[in-house]
């Protein structure tokens, strides 16, 4: 299993929780909710590496391209949790000579 390169994202990373819940609505207005699945609360991180060197940007981009959004990788979140993640979308902007900004969305997956 590959491990994401040790390049720290910029401050302002955003974590989103999306608990899996099934809801049944009854005719009298009563509803019932139930957690769904074994891994009920996958996380998603929106990350930015702002004004990093072109070399670091190339390292990140090559790592993500090698997995093409299908192969998971190990990564430690900014709050210190570890897990398996995929990245199906990222953007690279070159604002200055030899500098780059990468934004990416990491989605937690549950695999052995």
C-alpha positions as CSV (number, residue, x, y, z in Angstrom):
1,X,0.0,0.0,0.0
2,X,1.4,3.4,-1.0
3,X,1.7,6.2,1.5
4,X,1.0,9.8,0.5
5,X,4.1,12.0,0.4
6,X,5.0,13.9,3.6
7,X,4.1,17.3,2.2
8,X,1.9,19.1,4.7
9,X,-1.2,20.9,3.3
10,X,-1.8,24.6,4.0
11,X,-4.0,25.7,6.9
12,X,-7.7,25.8,6.2
13,X,-8.2,22.1,5.4
14,X,-11.9,21.3,5.6
15,X,-13.3,18.0,6.9
16,X,-16.8,16.8,6.0
17,X,-18.7,14.0,7.7
18,X,-21.4,12.2,5.8
19,X,-23.0,9.6,8.0
20,X,-25.0,6.9,6.2
21,X,-28.5,6.9,7.4
22,X,-31.7,5.3,6.0
23,X,-35.0,7.0,6.8
24,X,-38.5,5.7,6.6
25,X,-41.3,8.2,6.6
26,X,-44.7,7.0,7.8
27,X,-48.0,8.5,6.8
28,X,-48.8,10.0,10.2
29,X,-45.7,12.2,10.1
30,X,-43.6,9.8,12.2
31,X,-40.2,8.9,10.8
32,X,-37.6,6.4,11.8
33,X,-33.9,6.6,11.0
34,X,-31.3,3.8,11.1
35,X,-27.5,3.9,10.6
36,X,-26.7,2.0,7.4
37,X,-23.7,-0.2,6.7
38,X,-20.6,-1.3,8.7
39,X,-18.6,1.9,8.2
40,X,-21.3,4.5,8.8
41,X,-19.4,7.7,8.9
42,X,-16.9,8.2,6.0
43,X,-14.9,11.4,6.0
44,X,-13.9,13.7,3.2
45,X,-11.1,16.3,3.3
46,X,-10.8,19.3,1.0
47,X,-7.1,20.1,1.0
48,X,-4.9,22.9,-0.5
49,X,-1.1,23.0,-0.9
50,X,-0.6,26.7,-1.5
51,X,2.5,28.2,-3.2
52,X,4.6,25.1,-2.9
53,X,7.6,24.4,-5.0
54,X,7.0,23.1,-8.5
55,X,9.0,20.0,-7.4
56,X,6.6,19.3,-4.5
57,X,3.6,19.9,-6.7
58,X,5.0,17.4,-9.3
59,X,5.5,14.8,-6.5
60,X,1.9,15.2,-5.3
61,X,0.5,15.1,-8.8
62,X,2.6,12.1,-9.9
63,X,1.4,10.2,-6.8
64,X,-2.2,11.0,-7.5
65,X,-2.0,10.2,-11.2
66,X,-0.3,6.9,-10.5
67,X,-3.4,5.8,-8.5
68,X,-5.9,7.4,-11.0
69,X,-8.6,7.7,-8.4
70,X,-9.1,4.0,-8.1
71,X,-6.2,2.7,-5.9
72,X,-6.3,3.7,-2.2
73,X,-3.4,5.0,-0.3
74,X,-2.5,5.6,3.4
75,X,-2.6,9.2,4.7
76,X,-2.5,10.9,8.0
77,X,-5.1,13.7,8.4
78,X,-4.2,17.2,9.7
79,X,-6.0,16.1,13.0
80,X,-3.7,13.0,13.3
81,X,-6.1,10.2,12.2
82,X,-4.8,7.6,9.8
83,X,-6.7,5.7,7.2
84,X,-7.1,4.7,3.6
85,X,-8.1,7.3,1.1
86,X,-8.8,7.9,-2.6
87,X,-8.5,11.1,-4.6
88,X,-10.7,11.3,-7.7
89,X,-10.2,15.0,-8.4
90,X,-7.5,17.5,-8.0
91,X,-6.5,20.8,-9.6
92,X,-3.1,22.4,-10.1
93,X,-2.6,26.1,-10.6
94,X,0.8,27.8,-11.4
95,X,0.4,31.4,-10.0
96,X,4.1,32.3,-10.1
97,X,7.4,31.0,-11.7
98,X,8.4,27.8,-10.0
99,X,5.5,27.8,-7.6
100,X,2.2,25.9,-7.7
101,X,-1.0,25.5,-5.8
102,X,-2.8,22.1,-5.7
103,X,-6.3,21.5,-4.4
104,X,-7.6,18.0,-3.9
105,X,-10.4,16.1,-2.3
106,X,-9.6,13.0,-0.3
107,X,-12.4,10.5,0.4
108,X,-12.1,7.8,3.1
109,X,-12.5,4.2,1.9
110,X,-12.8,1.1,4.1
111,X,-10.6,-1.7,2.8
112,X,-8.5,-4.4,4.5
